[in-house]
């Protein structure tokens, strides 16, 4: 390694602070993402421990898709 100080070209740029509301929104997004990842990990651990569920105990993906599309449609008003 060189004993010379880093030049301005290689020095990291200063970080710009977020507004308090933006920082709060980023923290909330991080918390939701962490919660979703924890739920996903729990499902995978259950599958690893107990195997795949039977077909009779599963919801067809078409039903899940339709329910999700209905939720999205309810959140967004239709444009005439």
N, C-alpha and C positions, 0 to 999 in steps of 0.2 A: 504494500500500500504506500501511496505517496504521502510525504510529510507536509505537502503544500495544502493550504486551505482550499476548499472547493470554490471554483469560480462561480460567477453569477449565472453562467449558462447551466451549471449542474446543480445549483442550490435549489431545494424545493421551494415552491411558491408559498407565500403566506396563505393561510386558510381564512376564508371569509365566514364570519359568524352569521348564523341565521337569526332572523327575527324571532322573538319568543313564541309567537303563534305558530310559525313554521317549524320551529324545533319541537314544539308540543305535537304537531301533526306527524312529524317524522317518528317521534317516540311512540305514538299511538299505532302507526303503521307497523313499526318494528314489533310491538307487542302482539298485534293481530297475526303477523307473519309467524312469530314464534309459537303462538297458540296453535295455528294451523299445522305447523311442522310437528309439534308435539302430538297432535291428534293423529296425523299421518304415521308417525313413528309408532304410536301405540297400536294402530291397526296392523302394521307390518310385523310388530312383535307378536301380536295375537296370532297372525297367520303362521309365523315361524314356530310358535309353540303348539298350536292346535291344528294346523293345516287349513286348507281352503274351506269356506263354508259350503254347504250343499246348495245346489241350484234352487231348490224350493225356498231357501231362506234369503235369497238375493232378490233385489229389485232390478228389473230389466233396465238397461241403460236408456232405452227410449222413454220410459216413464220418468226417469230422472231428468232427462233433457227437457221434456215437455214441462215438468214442474219448474225447472230453472228458467225456461223461456217465459213462463207465466209470471214468475216473480219479477223478471226484468221488465216485462210489459207493464206490470202494475206500478213499477217505480218511475216509468217514463210515460208522460201523457202522449196520446196519439196526436199527430199533426194532421190537420184536415187538408 
